[in-house]
Amino acid sequence: MDESLNKFDRIIAILIQLQSKKIVRAQDLADRFNVSLRTIYRDVRTLEASGVPIYSEAGIGYSLMDGYRLPPIMFTREEAGSFIAAEKLMQKFTDAALDKHYKSAMFKLKAVLKNSDKDWLDAIESKVIMQSNQKLFNENAPNALTLFFEGIAEKKQILLLYQTFDTEEINERRIEPVGIFHENNFWYVLGYCHLRKDYRQFRTDRIQQIRKTELDFTLEHKTLEELLCKENNVHTLIKVRILVSKKIARYLSWERKQYGFVSEKNIGSQVEMTFMCFDIRESFPRWFLMFADQSEIIEPEELKDRVLELLELNLNKLLQKK
């Protein structure tokens, strides 16, 4: 919660939080709003004086009379359960600022539940964990998504210090963000880059610094879907077919999409997989080598040659070290 909240905003926020749980401790309120316990006591007395039915018990906390709520909307228990999954996803897969805003929204959502539903929600909340092994945001730019959202909505240019994939060099990029998408476990922004004079994708974990400027967009941009489709069509797709043992095939289901997986069919003890690939020189053949002893390439011949080339390079290195 923003430390700059005035007394009125804080009291309203306290009322919403009181409605979000069956019992709320004064210390939890003090921690959330970064104020003293004495301030919380005064704010609660103000709510009581205005007619809000608050019950308190020393050493336990505050609660509202069951049935008292201001918001006119109600949620079912199942709908409330879906919010728990969404909240856990927000904690792990979005930036710090968006997570903070979502937590504030969750207090408001929980505020309209009946006490029995709050208990039901509390019972499952601690039993849901979302885990991510990917570093989604650079520690120097933890609120990248939030600033991109603002730039898109306000049509303001964003200034980045960005490290490209194939170099340690960090370049300054001034972009007009068009849209944000999540793909292959990473967040990307697609925007018009003034340095390259074209549209480019930027991965959030490679952003070293980010700042919203007061410069307006200079162009009228198409939708994110249109630009992504156009970008994908620029590359020539190559059809790849491989045979993989059924034992190994089931372990590839999580990764194969990022290599252009299209379809599969069972052929005896093997699975034939079809891909439409952008890159059969680097990414696909190196991935294929991870399970090459349990697989074979049907087509194209160019992929077979590249895999053989990589194997020969590795063999030569091993022989040189003996």
Order of alpha helices (4+ residues) and beta strands (2+ residues): alpha-alpha-alpha-beta-beta-alpha-alpha-alpha-alpha-beta-beta-beta-beta-beta-alpha-beta-alpha-beta-beta-alpha-beta-alpha
